[in-house]
Amino acid sequence: MTAREALRIARDARIAERTAAKLAAQIRQAAALAAAQVAEAAAREVALKAEQEASDAEFAERTAREAIEEADRQTARDARYAARKARKRKGR
């Protein structure tokens, strides 16, 4: 092997080493980006689930409040009806 061939081989080896280092850095960046995207997607999913649970709780509270109000209205109607009936009986 001549000195010229040895220099060419050494230069090619250095170029290959730099290329491998660049590719390794790109792979690390891609892996970090993928991990960040997965974490972001998981965070969005958790936030969406919490938002849905809050919405469900609000709906349940509103439904319960409306049921109580309806029961109060029905009780008031029943009381008025009973009072009218009592007045009619008293008038006989």
Jmol script that loads the backbone (N, CA, C; Angstrom):
load data "model"
ATOM      1  N   MET A   1       0.851  -1.157   0.000  1.00  0.00           N
ATOM      2  CA  MET A   1       0.000   0.000   0.000  1.00  0.00           C
ATOM      3  C   MET A   1       0.906   1.232   0.000  1.00  0.00           C
ATOM      4  N   THR A   2       0.553   2.149  -0.825  1.00  0.00           N
ATOM      5  CA  THR A   2       1.377   3.365  -0.922  1.00  0.00           C
ATOM      6  C   THR A   2       0.919   4.378   0.106  1.00  0.00           C
ATOM      7  N   ALA A   3       1.743   5.385   0.320  1.00  0.00           N
ATOM      8  CA  ALA A   3       1.413   6.438   1.273  1.00  0.00           C
ATOM      9  C   ALA A   3       0.179   7.196   0.814  1.00  0.00           C
ATOM     10  N   ARG A   4       0.066   7.357  -0.503  1.00  0.00           N
ATOM     11  CA  ARG A   4      -1.092   8.070  -1.043  1.00  0.00           C
ATOM     12  C   ARG A   4      -2.381   7.296  -0.759  1.00  0.00           C
ATOM     13  N   GLU A   5      -2.353   6.004  -0.913  1.00  0.00           N
ATOM     14  CA  GLU A   5      -3.532   5.180  -0.626  1.00  0.00           C
ATOM     15  C   GLU A   5      -3.862   5.225   0.860  1.00  0.00           C
ATOM     16  N   ALA A   6      -2.830   5.197   1.688  1.00  0.00           N
ATOM     17  CA  ALA A   6      -3.045   5.245   3.134  1.00  0.00           C
ATOM     18  C   ALA A   6      -3.694   6.575   3.527  1.00  0.00           C
ATOM     19  N   LEU A   7      -3.256   7.689   2.929  1.00  0.00           N
ATOM     20  CA  LEU A   7      -3.853   8.990   3.220  1.00  0.00           C
ATOM     21  C   LEU A   7      -5.316   9.042   2.773  1.00  0.00           C
ATOM     22  N   ARG A   8      -5.573   8.488   1.593  1.00  0.00           N
ATOM     23  CA  ARG A   8      -6.951   8.465   1.079  1.00  0.00           C
ATOM     24  C   ARG A   8      -7.850   7.642   1.996  1.00  0.00           C
ATOM     25  N   ILE A   9      -7.375   6.504   2.431  1.00  0.00           N
ATOM     26  CA  ILE A   9      -8.158   5.639   3.318  1.00  0.00           C
ATOM     27  C   ILE A   9      -8.412   6.344   4.652  1.00  0.00           C
ATOM     28  N   ALA A  10      -7.382   7.018   5.182  1.00  0.00           N
ATOM     29  CA  ALA A  10      -7.538   7.734   6.450  1.00  0.00           C
ATOM     30  C   ALA A  10      -8.535   8.881   6.299  1.00  0.00           C
ATOM     31  N   ARG A  11      -8.435   9.610   5.166  1.00  0.00           N
ATOM     32  CA  ARG A  11      -9.364  10.707   4.918  1.00  0.00           C
ATOM     33  C   ARG A  11     -10.788  10.164   4.783  1.00  0.00           C
ATOM     34  N   ASP A  12     -10.972   9.091   4.046  1.00  0.00           N
ATOM     35  CA  ASP A  12     -12.296   8.476   3.888  1.00  0.00           C
ATOM     36  C   ASP A  12     -12.843   8.020   5.239  1.00  0.00           C
ATOM     37  N   ALA A  13     -11.979   7.515   6.086  1.00  0.00           N
ATOM     38  CA  ALA A  13     -12.398   7.056   7.417  1.00  0.00           C
ATOM     39  C   ALA A  13     -12.867   8.243   8.250  1.00  0.00           C
ATOM     40  N   ARG A  14     -12.120   9.370   8.175  1.00  0.00           N
ATOM     41  CA  ARG A  14     -12.524  10.558   8.925  1.00  0.00           C
ATOM     42  C   ARG A  14     -13.864  11.089   8.420  1.00  0.00           C
ATOM     43  N   ILE A  15     -14.030  11.112   7.106  1.00  0.00           N
ATOM     44  CA  ILE A  15     -15.298  11.568   6.510  1.00  0.00           C
ATOM     45  C   ILE A  15     -16.441  10.656   6.959  1.00  0.00           C
ATOM     46  N   ALA A  16     -16.211   9.346   6.936  1.00  0.00           N
ATOM     47  CA  ALA A  16     -17.243   8.387   7.356  1.00  0.00           C
ATOM     48  C   ALA A  16     -17.576   8.583   8.838  1.00  0.00           C
ATOM     49  N   GLU A  17     -16.539   8.855   9.643  1.00  0.00           N
ATOM     50  CA  GLU A  17     -16.763   9.074  11.078  1.00  0.00           C
ATOM     51  C   GLU A  17     -17.599  10.330  11.312  1.00  0.00           C
ATOM     52  N   ARG A  18     -17.285  11.419  10.598  1.00  0.00           N
ATOM     53  CA  ARG A  18     -18.065  12.652  10.741  1.00  0.00           C
ATOM     54  C   ARG A  18     -19.506  12.443  10.277  1.00  0.00           C
ATOM     55  N   THR A  19     -19.665  11.737   9.178  1.00  0.00           N
ATOM     56  CA  THR A  19     -21.009  11.451   8.665  1.00  0.00           C
ATOM     57  C   THR A  19     -21.794  10.631   9.687  1.00  0.00           C
ATOM     58  N   ALA A  20     -21.148   9.635  10.273  1.00  0.00           N
ATOM     59  CA  ALA A  20     -21.819   8.804  11.280  1.00  0.00           C
ATOM     60  C   ALA A  20     -22.197   9.645  12.499  1.00  0.00           C
ATOM     61  N   ALA A  21     -21.315  10.557  12.903  1.00  0.00           N
ATOM     62  CA  ALA A  21     -21.617  11.415  14.048  1.00  0.00           C
ATOM     63  C   ALA A  21     -22.799  12.329  13.736  1.00  0.00           C
ATOM     64  N   LYS A  22     -22.856  12.880  12.525  1.00  0.00           N
ATOM     65  CA  LYS A  22     -23.981  13.733  12.131  1.00  0.00           C
ATOM     66  C   LYS A  22     -25.284  12.941  12.132  1.00  0.00           C
ATOM     67  N   LEU A  23     -25.230  11.730  11.571  1.00  0.00           N
ATOM     68  CA  LEU A  23     -26.432  10.891  11.544  1.00  0.00           C
ATOM     69  C   LEU A  23     -26.883  10.534  12.957  1.00  0.00           C
ATOM     70  N   ALA A  24     -25.929  10.234  13.829  1.00  0.00           N
ATOM     71  CA  ALA A  24     -26.274   9.909  15.219  1.00  0.00           C
ATOM     72  C   ALA A  24     -26.943  11.108  15.885  1.00  0.00           C
ATOM     73  N   ALA A  25     -26.431  12.308  15.620  1.00  0.00           N
ATOM     74  CA  ALA A  25     -27.037  13.516  16.188  1.00  0.00           C
ATOM     75  C   ALA A  25     -28.448  13.711  15.645  1.00  0.00           C
ATOM     76  N   GLN A  26     -28.632  13.475  14.359  1.00  0.00           N
ATOM     77  CA  GLN A  26     -29.968  13.606  13.768  1.00  0.00           C
ATOM     78  C   GLN A  26     -30.926  12.571  14.367  1.00  0.00           C
ATOM     79  N   ILE A  27     -30.429  11.374  14.588  1.00  0.00           N
ATOM     80  CA  ILE A  27     -31.261  10.328  15.183  1.00  0.00           C
ATOM     81  C   ILE A  27     -31.660  10.729  16.601  1.00  0.00           C
ATOM     82  N   ARG A  28     -30.707  11.263  17.369  1.00  0.00           N
ATOM     83  CA  ARG A  28     -31.029  11.702  18.734  1.00  0.00           C
ATOM     84  C   ARG A  28     -32.075  12.814  18.708  1.00  0.00           C
ATOM     85  N   GLN A  29     -31.917  13.766  17.776  1.00  0.00           N
ATOM     86  CA  GLN A  29     -32.899  14.854  17.660  1.00  0.00           C
ATOM     87  C   GLN A  29     -34.271  14.304  17.299  1.00  0.00           C
ATOM     88  N   ALA A  30     -34.306  13.376  16.341  1.00  0.00           N
ATOM     89  CA  ALA A  30     -35.579  12.791  15.921  1.00  0.00           C
ATOM     90  C   ALA A  30     -36.227  12.032  17.073  1.00  0.00           C
ATOM     91  N   ALA A  31     -35.423  11.322  17.846  1.00  0.00           N
ATOM     92  CA  ALA A  31     -35.962  10.578  18.989  1.00  0.00           C
ATOM     93  C   ALA A  31     -36.508  11.539  20.045  1.00  0.00           C
ATOM     94  N   ALA A  32     -35.775  12.626  20.295  1.00  0.00           N
ATOM     95  CA  ALA A  32     -36.241  13.611  21.269  1.00  0.00           C
ATOM     96  C   ALA A  32     -37.539  14.266  20.796  1.00  0.00           C
ATOM     97  N   LEU A  33     -37.617  14.587  19.513  1.00  0.00           N
ATOM     98  CA  LEU A  33     -38.827  15.188  18.955  1.00  0.00           C
ATOM     99  C   LEU A  33     -40.003  14.216  19.064  1.00  0.00           C
ATOM    100  N   ALA A  34     -39.757  12.956  18.728  1.00  0.00           N
ATOM    101  CA  ALA A  34     -40.820  11.956  18.819  1.00  0.00           C
ATOM    102  C   ALA A  34     -41.296  11.808  20.257  1.00  0.00           C
ATOM    103  N   ALA A  35     -40.370  11.785  21.207  1.00  0.00           N
ATOM    104  CA  ALA A  35     -40.750  11.675  22.620  1.00  0.00           C
ATOM    105  C   ALA A  35     -41.563  12.892  23.051  1.00  0.00           C
ATOM    106  N   ALA A  36     -41.161  14.070  22.614  1.00  0.00           N
ATOM    107  CA  ALA A  36     -41.891  15.293  22.959  1.00  0.00           C
ATOM    108  C   ALA A  36     -43.299  15.259  22.357  1.00  0.00           C
ATOM    109  N   GLN A  37     -43.410  14.775  21.124  1.00  0.00           N
ATOM    110  CA  GLN A  37     -44.722  14.704  20.484  1.00  0.00           C
ATOM    111  C   GLN A  37     -45.626  13.707  21.193  1.00  0.00           C
ATOM    112  N   VAL A  38     -45.055  12.579  21.622  1.00  0.00           N
ATOM    113  CA  VAL A  38     -45.840  11.584  22.350  1.00  0.00           C
ATOM    114  C   VAL A  38     -46.310  12.166  23.684  1.00  0.00           C
ATOM    115  N   ALA A  39     -45.409  12.863  24.371  1.00  0.00           N
ATOM    116  CA  ALA A  39     -45.776  13.479  25.652  1.00  0.00           C
ATOM    117  C   ALA A  39     -46.857  14.538  25.452  1.00  0.00           C
ATOM    118  N   GLU A  40     -46.726  15.326  24.398  1.00  0.00           N
ATOM    119  CA  GLU A  40     -47.721  16.360  24.111  1.00  0.00           C
ATOM    120  C   GLU A  40     -49.081  15.740  23.799  1.00  0.00           C
ATOM    121  N   ALA A  41     -49.072  14.668  23.025  1.00  0.00           N
ATOM    122  CA  ALA A  41     -50.327  13.991  22.699  1.00  0.00           C
ATOM    123  C   ALA A  41     -50.965  13.410  23.956  1.00  0.00           C
ATOM    124  N   ALA A  42     -50.148  12.836  24.826  1.00  0.00           N
ATOM    125  CA  ALA A  42     -50.674  12.287  26.078  1.00  0.00           C
ATOM    126  C   ALA A  42     -51.247  13.395  26.950  1.00  0.00           C
ATOM    127  N   ALA A  43     -50.565  14.532  27.008  1.00  0.00           N
ATOM    128  CA  ALA A  43     -51.054  15.660  27.799  1.00  0.00           C
ATOM    129  C   ALA A  43     -52.373  16.179  27.236  1.00  0.00           C
ATOM    130  N   ARG A  44     -52.475  16.250  25.909  1.00  0.00           N
ATOM    131  CA  ARG A  44     -53.733  16.690  25.287  1.00  0.00           C
ATOM    132  C   ARG A  44     -54.862  15.721  25.633  1.00  0.00           C
ATOM    133  N   GLU A  45     -54.555  14.431  25.592  1.00  0.00           N
ATOM    134  CA  GLU A  45     -55.568  13.420  25.888  1.00  0.00           C
ATOM    135  C   GLU A  45     -56.044  13.539  27.335  1.00  0.00           C
ATOM    136  N   VAL A  46     -55.107  13.744  28.252  1.00  0.00           N
ATOM    137  CA  VAL A  46     -55.470  13.900  29.664  1.00  0.00           C
ATOM    138  C   VAL A  46     -56.307  15.163  29.856  1.00  0.00           C
ATOM    139  N   ALA A  47     -55.903  16.257  29.208  1.00  0.00           N
ATOM    140  CA  ALA A  47     -56.650  17.515  29.326  1.00  0.00           C
ATOM    141  C   ALA A  47     -58.059  17.360  28.757  1.00  0.00           C
ATOM    142  N   LEU A  48     -58.165  16.670  27.634  1.00  0.00           N
ATOM    143  CA  LEU A  48     -59.478  16.455  27.023  1.00  0.00           C
ATOM    144  C   LEU A  48     -60.366  15.616  27.938  1.00  0.00           C
ATOM    145  N   LYS A  49     -59.774  14.579  28.546  1.00  0.00           N
ATOM    146  CA  LYS A  49     -60.546  13.729  29.450  1.00  0.00           C
ATOM    147  C   LYS A  49     -61.010  14.524  30.668  1.00  0.00           C
ATOM    148  N   ALA A  50     -60.125  15.361  31.213  1.00  0.00           N
ATOM    149  CA  ALA A  50     -60.496  16.190  32.368  1.00  0.00           C
ATOM    150  C   ALA A  50     -61.601  17.168  31.987  1.00  0.00           C
ATOM    151  N   GLU A  51     -61.489  17.744  30.800  1.00  0.00           N
ATOM    152  CA  GLU A  51     -62.508  18.673  30.325  1.00  0.00           C
ATOM    153  C   GLU A  51     -63.851  17.968  30.171  1.00  0.00           C
ATOM    154  N   GLN A  52     -63.826  16.743  29.645  1.00  0.00           N
ATOM    155  CA  GLN A  52     -65.056  15.971  29.467  1.00  0.00           C
ATOM    156  C   GLN A  52     -65.675  15.625  30.819  1.00  0.00           C
ATOM    157  N   GLU A  53     -64.822  15.247  31.776  1.00  0.00           N
ATOM    158  CA  GLU A  53     -65.331  14.919  33.106  1.00  0.00           C
ATOM    159  C   GLU A  53     -65.945  16.156  33.769  1.00  0.00           C
ATOM    160  N   ALA A  54     -65.309  17.300  33.594  1.00  0.00           N
ATOM    161  CA  ALA A  54     -65.856  18.540  34.150  1.00  0.00           C
ATOM    162  C   ALA A  54     -67.197  18.866  33.505  1.00  0.00           C
ATOM    163  N   SER A  55     -67.280  18.663  32.203  1.00  0.00           N
ATOM    164  CA  SER A  55     -68.529  18.918  31.490  1.00  0.00           C
ATOM    165  C   SER A  55     -69.624  17.962  31.970  1.00  0.00           C
ATOM    166  N   ASP A  56     -69.252  16.694  32.170  1.00  0.00           N
ATOM    167  CA  ASP A  56     -70.225  15.713  32.659  1.00  0.00           C
ATOM    168  C   ASP A  56     -70.709  16.075  34.064  1.00  0.00           C
ATOM    169  N   ALA A  57     -69.779  16.524  34.919  1.00  0.00           N
ATOM    170  CA  ALA A  57     -70.148  16.907  36.279  1.00  0.00           C
ATOM    171  C   ALA A  57     -71.076  18.119  36.252  1.00  0.00           C
ATOM    172  N   GLU A  58     -70.766  19.089  35.391  1.00  0.00           N
ATOM    173  CA  GLU A  58     -71.609  20.274  35.274  1.00  0.00           C
ATOM    174  C   GLU A  58     -73.009  19.893  34.800  1.00  0.00           C
ATOM    175  N   PHE A  59     -73.077  18.965  33.835  1.00  0.00           N
ATOM    176  CA  PHE A  59     -74.367  18.504  33.335  1.00  0.00           C
ATOM    177  C   PHE A  59     -75.156  17.819  34.447  1.00  0.00           C
ATOM    178  N   ALA A  60     -74.475  16.981  35.225  1.00  0.00           N
ATOM    179  CA  ALA A  60     -75.151  16.272  36.320  1.00  0.00           C
ATOM    180  C   ALA A  60     -75.666  17.258  37.362  1.00  0.00           C
ATOM    181  N   GLU A  61     -74.859  18.275  37.685  1.00  0.00           N
ATOM    182  CA  GLU A  61     -75.297  19.288  38.648  1.00  0.00           C
ATOM    183  C   GLU A  61     -76.512  20.053  38.123  1.00  0.00           C
ATOM    184  N   ARG A  62     -76.448  20.437  36.851  1.00  0.00           N
ATOM    185  CA  ARG A  62     -77.564  21.189  36.258  1.00  0.00           C
ATOM    186  C   ARG A  62     -78.827  20.331  36.242  1.00  0.00           C
ATOM    187  N   THR A  63     -78.689  19.061  35.884  1.00  0.00           N
ATOM    188  CA  THR A  63     -79.834  18.156  35.842  1.00  0.00           C
ATOM    189  C   THR A  63     -80.437  17.988  37.227  1.00  0.00           C
ATOM    190  N   ALA A  64     -79.573  17.829  38.246  1.00  0.00           N
ATOM    191  CA  ALA A  64     -80.067  17.683  39.618  1.00  0.00           C
ATOM    192  C   ALA A  64     -80.771  18.958  40.065  1.00  0.00           C
ATOM    193  N   ARG A  65     -80.186  20.111  39.750  1.00  0.00           N
ATOM    194  CA  ARG A  65     -80.790  21.396  40.130  1.00  0.00           C
ATOM    195  C   ARG A  65     -82.162  21.551  39.467  1.00  0.00           C
ATOM    196  N   GLU A  66     -82.251  21.187  38.185  1.00  0.00           N
ATOM    197  CA  GLU A  66     -83.535  21.295  37.482  1.00  0.00           C
ATOM    198  C   GLU A  66     -84.566  20.340  38.071  1.00  0.00           C
ATOM    199  N   ALA A  67     -84.104  19.147  38.462  1.00  0.00           N
ATOM    200  CA  ALA A  67     -85.036  18.185  39.068  1.00  0.00           C
ATOM    201  C   ALA A  67     -85.552  18.708  40.400  1.00  0.00           C
ATOM    202  N   ILE A  68     -84.671  19.335  41.185  1.00  0.00           N
ATOM    203  CA  ILE A  68     -85.100  19.919  42.474  1.00  0.00           C
ATOM    204  C   ILE A  68     -86.093  21.048  42.225  1.00  0.00           C
ATOM    205  N   GLU A  69     -85.807  21.908  41.249  1.00  0.00           N
ATOM    206  CA  GLU A  69     -86.716  23.012  40.936  1.00  0.00           C
ATOM    207  C   GLU A  69     -88.072  22.489  40.473  1.00  0.00           C
ATOM    208  N   GLU A  70     -88.062  21.447  39.667  1.00  0.00           N
ATOM    209  CA  GLU A  70     -89.316  20.858  39.184  1.00  0.00           C
ATOM    210  C   GLU A  70     -90.091  20.246  40.346  1.00  0.00           C
ATOM    211  N   ALA A  71     -89.387  19.591  41.254  1.00  0.00           N
ATOM    212  CA  ALA A  71     -90.049  19.008  42.423  1.00  0.00           C
ATOM    213  C   ALA A  71     -90.654  20.111  43.285  1.00  0.00           C
ATOM    214  N   ASP A  72     -89.920  21.232  43.444  1.00  0.00           N
ATOM    215  CA  ASP A  72     -90.457  22.363  44.206  1.00  0.00           C
ATOM    216  C   ASP A  72     -91.709  22.925  43.535  1.00  0.00           C
ATOM    217  N   ARG A  73     -91.684  23.065  42.213  1.00  0.00           N
ATOM    218  CA  ARG A  73     -92.865  23.565  41.493  1.00  0.00           C
ATOM    219  C   ARG A  73     -94.041  22.614  41.662  1.00  0.00           C
ATOM    220  N   GLN A  74     -93.763  21.320  41.566  1.00  0.00           N
ATOM    221  CA  GLN A  74     -94.832  20.325  41.708  1.00  0.00           C
ATOM    222  C   GLN A  74     -95.414  20.364  43.118  1.00  0.00           C
ATOM    223  N   THR A  75     -94.535  20.518  44.108  1.00  0.00           N
ATOM    224  CA  THR A  75     -95.003  20.603  45.495  1.00  0.00           C
ATOM    225  C   THR A  75     -95.881  21.839  45.681  1.00  0.00           C
ATOM    226  N   ALA A  76     -95.473  22.961  45.102  1.00  0.00           N
ATOM    227  CA  ALA A  76     -96.266  24.190  45.201  1.00  0.00           C
ATOM    228  C   ALA A  76     -97.620  24.006  44.514  1.00  0.00           C
ATOM    229  N   ARG A  77     -97.637  23.366  43.334  1.00  0.00           N
ATOM    230  CA  ARG A  77     -98.911  23.102  42.637  1.00  0.00           C
ATOM    231  C   ARG A  77     -99.806  22.210  43.489  1.00  0.00           C
ATOM    232  N   ASP A  78     -99.203  21.162  44.055  1.00  0.00           N
ATOM    233  CA  ASP A  78     -99.990  20.252  44.888  1.00  0.00           C
ATOM    234  C   ASP A  78    -100.571  20.977  46.098  1.00  0.00           C
ATOM    235  N   ALA A  79     -99.762  21.878  46.680  1.00  0.00           N
ATOM    236  CA  ALA A  79    -100.247  22.635  47.843  1.00  0.00           C
ATOM    237  C   ALA A  79    -101.393  23.555  47.438  1.00  0.00           C
ATOM    238  N   ARG A  80    -101.271  24.208  46.289  1.00  0.00           N
ATOM    239  CA  ARG A  80    -102.352  25.091  45.826  1.00  0.00           C
ATOM    240  C   ARG A  80    -103.625  24.275  45.550  1.00  0.00           C
ATOM    241  N   TYR A  81    -103.446  23.115  44.931  1.00  0.00           N
ATOM    242  CA  TYR A  81    -104.576  22.255  44.629  1.00  0.00           C
ATOM    243  C   TYR A  81    -105.246  21.795  45.922  1.00  0.00           C
ATOM    244  N   ALA A  82    -104.449  21.396  46.902  1.00  0.00           N
ATOM    245  CA  ALA A  82    -105.004  20.936  48.184  1.00  0.00           C
ATOM    246  C   ALA A  82    -105.723  22.084  48.890  1.00  0.00           C
ATOM    247  N   ALA A  83    -105.165  23.299  48.792  1.00  0.00           N
ATOM    248  CA  ALA A  83    -105.811  24.454  49.427  1.00  0.00           C
ATOM    249  C   ALA A  83    -107.143  24.751  48.757  1.00  0.00           C
ATOM    250  N   ARG A  84    -107.194  24.687  47.425  1.00  0.00           N
ATOM    251  CA  ARG A  84    -108.462  24.910  46.710  1.00  0.00           C
ATOM    252  C   ARG A  84    -109.490  23.863  47.103  1.00  0.00           C
ATOM    253  N   LYS A  85    -109.047  22.629  47.166  1.00  0.00           N
ATOM    254  CA  LYS A  85    -109.950  21.538  47.520  1.00  0.00           C
ATOM    255  C   LYS A  85    -110.489  21.729  48.934  1.00  0.00           C
ATOM    256  N   ALA A  86    -109.596  22.167  49.836  1.00  0.00           N
ATOM    257  CA  ALA A  86    -110.013  22.395  51.225  1.00  0.00           C
ATOM    258  C   ALA A  86    -111.023  23.541  51.285  1.00  0.00           C
ATOM    259  N   ARG A  87    -110.806  24.605  50.494  1.00  0.00           N
ATOM    260  CA  ARG A  87    -111.765  25.721  50.485  1.00  0.00           C
ATOM    261  C   ARG A  87    -113.112  25.283  49.963  1.00  0.00           C
ATOM    262  N   LYS A  88    -113.114  24.429  48.931  1.00  0.00           N
ATOM    263  CA  LYS A  88    -114.373  23.954  48.358  1.00  0.00           C
ATOM    264  C   LYS A  88    -115.124  23.128  49.377  1.00  0.00           C
ATOM    265  N   ARG A  89    -114.375  22.252  50.098  1.00  0.00           N
ATOM    266  CA  ARG A  89    -115.021  21.412  51.107  1.00  0.00           C
ATOM    267  C   ARG A  89    -115.604  22.281  52.239  1.00  0.00           C
ATOM    268  N   LYS A  90    -114.875  23.303  52.584  1.00  0.00           N
ATOM    269  CA  LYS A  90    -115.303  24.191  53.669  1.00  0.00           C
ATOM    270  C   LYS A  90    -116.565  24.964  53.263  1.00  0.00           C
ATOM    271  N   GLY A  91    -116.641  25.274  51.971  1.00  0.00           N
ATOM    272  CA  GLY A  91    -117.783  26.055  51.468  1.00  0.00           C
ATOM    273  C   GLY A  91    -119.040  25.238  51.354  1.00  0.00           C
ATOM    274  N   ARG A  92    -118.977  23.934  51.358  1.00  0.00           N
ATOM    275  CA  ARG A  92    -120.183  23.100  51.196  1.00  0.00           C
ATOM    276  C   ARG A  92    -121.074  23.137  52.350  1.00  0.00           C
TER     277      ARG A  92
END
end "model"
wireframe off; spacefill off
backbone 0.3
color backbone group
